[in-house]
């Protein structure tokens, strides 16, 4: 049992949910955060975690979370997982509302949460994990909106690590490639058939539990060890645009 407390955002599904489960199994106390209260209730029944339902794009909800967490204890770790992609717009045909939404849910949510919980970590120590993406390190056609948001999000840990050098706070970036989850591509494309096609022909895409295992590993390392950045892809994915499918590269 670690005796430590972690907040995991976007915990109702996918990587966030898997991370909450993994950390709980390893003895962490977990505050699972998401918008969908009914999903959080199911997770609490499964692992016995604390839950908080709220919209982290709203400053008032973030402050309510800070107050709630204070009733439980010192927050030792924050996993900024909430985010997502919307659409596959080309730059020429960009839907600015979708681009704005991606900036808000990926960049501003991570910023608000980090800013809110940093003060206590700077006093007593802590770990902040940012779930970015391989989209934060490269680009691909039709991905500029998500790529732009994830590049912007990645600049937060890169800058923060310099601003906090010498202080007892670890700043970690985890950048997954192709991960097959129940909602990421569905939320992006809005159609199950199109979402399934993203992974078609790929023998073994990553799954949420693979990324959760990596997140937990970085958090459970000795406190003087900081994993600055970890890119994780399935073996069949070479880059954002090169993936082996059904025996061919495409």
C-alpha positions in Angstrom: 0.0 0.0 0.0 1.5 3.3 -1.0 -0.7 5.4 1.3 -0.7 8.1 -1.5 -3.6 9.8 -3.2 -4.0 10.4 -6.9 -6.5 12.3 -9.0 -7.2 10.8 -12.4 -9.2 12.9 -14.9 -11.3 11.5 -17.7 -11.7 8.4 -15.5 -15.1 7.3 -16.8 -13.7 5.4 -19.8 -10.6 4.3 -21.7 -7.1 5.1 -20.4 -8.4 7.2 -17.5 -10.5 4.3 -16.2 -7.8 1.8 -16.7 -5.4 4.0 -14.8 -7.7 4.4 -11.9 -8.1 0.7 -11.7 -4.3 0.0 -11.9 -3.4 2.6 -9.3 -6.1 1.3 -6.9 -4.8 -2.2 -7.3 -1.3 -1.0 -6.4 -2.5 0.6 -3.2 -3.1 4.2 -4.3 -6.1 6.1 -3.1 -7.8 7.4 -6.2 -10.2 10.3 -6.9 -11.7 9.5 -10.2 -13.0 12.6 -12.1 -15.3 12.7 -15.1 -18.5 14.3 -16.3 -20.6 11.2 -16.2 -21.7 10.4 -12.7 -23.3 7.1 -13.5 -20.0 5.8 -14.9 -18.1 7.0 -11.9 -20.5 5.2 -9.6 -19.8 1.9 -11.5 -16.1 2.5 -11.1 -16.4 3.2 -7.4 -18.4 0.0 -7.0 -15.5 -1.9 -8.7 -12.5 -0.5 -7.0 -13.7 1.5 -4.0 -12.4 4.9 -5.2 -13.5 8.4 -4.5 -15.4 10.1 -7.3 -16.1 13.6 -8.5 -18.5 14.5 -11.3 -17.7 17.8 -13.0 -16.8 19.6 -16.2 -13.1 20.6 -15.9 -13.4 23.1 -18.7 -15.2 25.2 -16.0 -13.2 27.0 -13.4 -15.9 26.7 -10.8 -15.9 22.9 -11.1 -12.2 22.7 -10.8 -12.4 24.8 -7.6 -15.1 22.5 -6.2 -12.8 19.5 -6.9 -10.0 21.3 -5.0 -12.3 21.7 -2.0 -13.5 18.1 -2.2 -10.0 16.7 -2.4 -9.0 18.7 0.6 -11.5 16.7 2.7 -9.7 13.5 1.7 -6.0 14.4 2.1 -2.9 15.6 0.4 -2.9 15.0 -3.4 0.3 13.3 -4.2 -0.3 12.9 -7.9 -2.4 14.3 -10.7 -3.0 12.4 -13.9 -4.1 14.9 -16.6 -5.8 12.4 -18.9 -9.0 14.2 -19.9 -9.0 15.3 -23.5 -9.8 13.9 -26.9 -10.0 14.5 -30.7 -12.9 15.9 -32.7 -13.1 15.4 -36.5 -10.5 15.0 -39.2 -10.7 18.5 -40.7 -8.1 19.6 -43.2 -6.6 23.0 -42.5 -8.4 24.4 -45.5 -11.8 23.2 -44.2 -11.2 23.6 -40.5 -14.2 23.7 -38.3 -13.2 26.4 -35.8 -15.7 25.3 -33.2 -14.2 21.8 -33.2 -10.6 23.2 -33.0 -11.7 25.4 -30.1 -13.3 22.5 -28.2 -10.1 20.4 -28.6 -8.0 23.2 -27.3 -10.3 23.6 -24.3 -10.5 19.9 -23.4 -6.9 19.1 -23.9 -4.9 22.3 -23.1 -7.0 24.4 -20.8 -8.2 21.5 -18.7 -4.7 20.3 -18.1 -3.6 23.9 -17.3 -6.5 24.5 -14.9 -6.0 21.3 -13.0 -2.2 21.6 -12.8 -2.4 25.2 -11.6 -5.0 24.2 -9.0 -3.0 21.4 -7.4 0.6 22.6 -7.8 0.6 24.7 -4.6 0.3 21.7 -2.2 2.7 19.6 -4.3 5.4 22.4 -4.2 5.1 22.3 -0.4 5.0 18.5 0.2 6.1 16.9 -3.1 4.1 15.3 -5.9 3.8 14.1 -9.4 2.0 15.6 -12.4 1.4 13.3 -15.4 0.3 14.7 -18.8 -1.3 12.3 -21.2 -0.5 13.8 -24.6 -0.1 11.7 -27.7 2.2 10.9 -30.6 0.2 13.7 -32.2 2.2 16.0 -29.8 5.4 15.0 -31.5 4.5 14.9 -35.2 1.6 15.5 -37.5 -0.6 13.8 -40.2 -3.1 14.8 -42.8 -6.5 15.6 -41.3 -5.1 15.8 -37.8 -4.0 19.4 -37.6 -6.6 20.5 -35.0 -5.8 17.6 -32.6 -2.1 17.9 -33.4 -2.1 21.6 -32.6 -3.9 21.0 -29.3 -1.6 18.2 -28.2 1.5 20.2 -29.2 0.2 23.0 -27.1 -0.5 20.7 -24.2 3.0 19.2 -24.4 4.5 22.7 -23.9 3.0 22.8 -20.4 5.1 20.0 -19.0 8.2 21.0 -21.0 8.0 24.5 -19.6 6.8 23.6 -16.1 9.7 21.2 -15.6 12.1 24.1 -16.1 10.1 26.5 -13.9 10.1 24.0 -11.0 13.6 22.7 -11.3 15.0 22.0 -7.8 11.5 21.7 -6.3 10.0 18.3 -5.2 7.6 17.9 -8.1 8.0 15.4 -10.9 6.6 16.3 -14.3 5.9 13.4 -16.7 4.6 13.2 -20.2 3.1 9.9 -21.6 2.5 10.0 -25.4 0.5 7.1 -26.7 0.2 6.1 -30.3 -2.6 3.9 -31.6 -4.7 2.8 -28.6 -8.0 1.0 -29.2 -10.5 2.2 -26.6 -14.3 2.2 -26.7 -14.8 5.9 -27.2 -11.7 7.8 -28.5 -12.2 7.2 -32.2 -16.0 7.1 -31.8 -16.0 10.6 -30.2 -13.7 11.8 -33.0 -15.6 10.4 -36.0 -19.1 10.1 -34.6 -19.8 6.7 -36.3 -19.0 3.2 -35.0 -18.1 1.8 -38.4 -15.7 4.6 -39.1 -14.2 4.2 -35.6 -13.7 0.5 -36.1 -12.0 1.1 -39.4 -9.2 3.0 -37.6 -8.0 -0.2 -36.1 -8.9 -2.6 -39.0 -6.2 -5.0 -40.0 -3.9 -4.1 -37.1 -3.1 -7.3 -35.3 -2.4 -5.9 -31.8 -3.1 -2.2 -31.2 -2.4 -1.0 -27.8 -5.2 -1.1 -25.2 -6.0 1.2 -22.3 -4.4 -1.1 -19.8 -1.1 -0.9 -21.6 -0.9 2.8 -21.1 -2.2 2.6 -17.6 0.6 0.2 -16.7 3.2 2.7 -18.1 1.6 5.6 -16.2 1.6 3.6 -12.9 5.2 2.5 -13.5 6.4 6.1 -13.8 4.5 7.1 -10.7 5.8 4.3 -8.6 9.5 4.9 -9.3 11.6 6.3 -6.5 10.8 10.0 -6.0 14.1 11.2 -7.3 13.4 9.6 -10.7 11.6 11.7 -13.3 10.5 10.1 -16.6 10.5 13.3 -18.7 8.7 11.8 -21.8 7.6 8.3 -22.9 6.3 7.6 -26.4 4.4 4.3 -26.6 3.3 2.7 -29.9 2.1 -0.8 -30.9 4.8 -2.8 -32.7 2.9 -2.5 -35.9 2.9 1.3 -35.9 6.0 2.9 -37.1 4.9 6.6 -37.2 1.6 8.5 -37.1 1.1 7.7 -40.8 2.9 4.3 -41.2 1.1 1.2 -39.8 1.2 -2.4 -40.9 -2.3 -3.7 -41.7 -3.2 -7.2 -42.9 0.4 -7.9 -43.9 0.9 -4.6 -45.8 2.2 -1.2 -44.9 -0.3 1.6 -45.3 
